[in-house]
Amino acid sequence: MKKAFQTMLALVFVILITGSFAFAMGSVTSMGDFPYFSIGCLVMGGLTIVSLKHRYEKINLAEVVGSFALYAVLVSLFTVPIIEAIHSLVS
């Protein structure tokens, strides 16, 4: 029961982070520039991490949440608005 509950909590966290990323990118960019590939990468990465949590019992919930949070930060660094902001800071 504990394993299923922790897997569901990890899935809820993945859905919330992916949804907030999509909302933030939707409010910053136009629909022509929406990063569908980045959303797809977040969904596939989240499903992979949750399935690993479901398969292996020794993975803690904190490790799953932390690894997906770092993955979401990494994916968001390579979107157009962030790259443009970094470019304007450097130049």
C-alpha positions in Angstrom: 0.0 0.0 0.0 2.8 2.4 0.9 4.5 1.7 -2.5 1.4 2.5 -4.5 0.7 5.7 -2.4 4.3 6.9 -3.0 4.1 6.2 -6.7 0.8 8.2 -6.9 2.4 11.1 -5.0 5.3 11.1 -7.4 2.9 11.0 -10.4 0.9 14.0 -8.9 4.2 15.9 -8.5 5.2 15.2 -12.1 1.8 16.3 -13.4 1.8 19.5 -11.3 5.3 20.5 -12.4 4.6 19.7 -16.1 1.3 21.6 -15.9 3.0 24.6 -14.3 5.7 24.5 -16.9 3.2 24.4 -19.7 1.2 27.3 -18.2 4.4 29.4 -17.7 5.5 28.8 -21.3 2.0 29.5 -22.6 1.9 32.8 -20.9 5.4 33.8 -22.1 5.3 32.6 -25.7 2.8 32.8 -28.5 1.1 29.6 -29.7 3.4 29.5 -32.8 6.5 29.4 -30.5 5.1 27.1 -27.9 7.7 24.5 -26.9 5.8 21.3 -27.6 9.1 19.3 -27.7 10.0 20.4 -24.2 6.6 19.4 -22.9 7.0 16.1 -24.5 10.4 15.6 -23.0 9.0 16.5 -19.5 6.1 14.0 -20.0 8.4 11.2 -21.2 11.0 11.9 -18.5 8.3 12.0 -15.8 6.8 8.7 -17.0 10.2 7.1 -16.9 11.0 8.3 -13.4 7.6 7.3 -12.1 7.9 3.8 -13.7 11.3 3.4 -12.1 9.8 4.3 -8.8 7.1 1.8 -9.3 9.5 -1.0 -10.3 12.2 -0.5 -7.7 11.3 -0.3 -4.0 14.5 1.2 -2.7 14.0 4.5 -4.6 12.8 7.1 -2.1 10.0 9.5 -2.9 12.4 12.4 -2.1 14.8 11.1 -4.7 12.1 10.9 -7.3 10.8 14.4 -6.6 14.4 15.8 -6.5 15.5 14.1 -9.7 12.4 15.3 -11.6 12.7 18.8 -10.3 16.3 19.0 -11.5 15.2 17.5 -14.9 12.5 20.1 -15.2 15.0 22.9 -14.5 17.4 21.4 -17.1 14.6 21.2 -19.8 13.5 24.7 -19.0 17.0 26.1 -19.5 16.9 25.1 -23.1 13.7 26.9 -24.1 13.7 30.0 -26.2 12.6 32.6 -23.6 15.3 31.5 -21.1 18.0 31.4 -23.8 17.0 34.9 -25.0 17.1 36.2 -21.4 20.6 34.7 -20.9 21.7 36.2 -24.2 20.5 39.6 -23.2 22.2 39.4 -19.8 25.5 38.4 -21.4 25.5 40.9 -24.2 
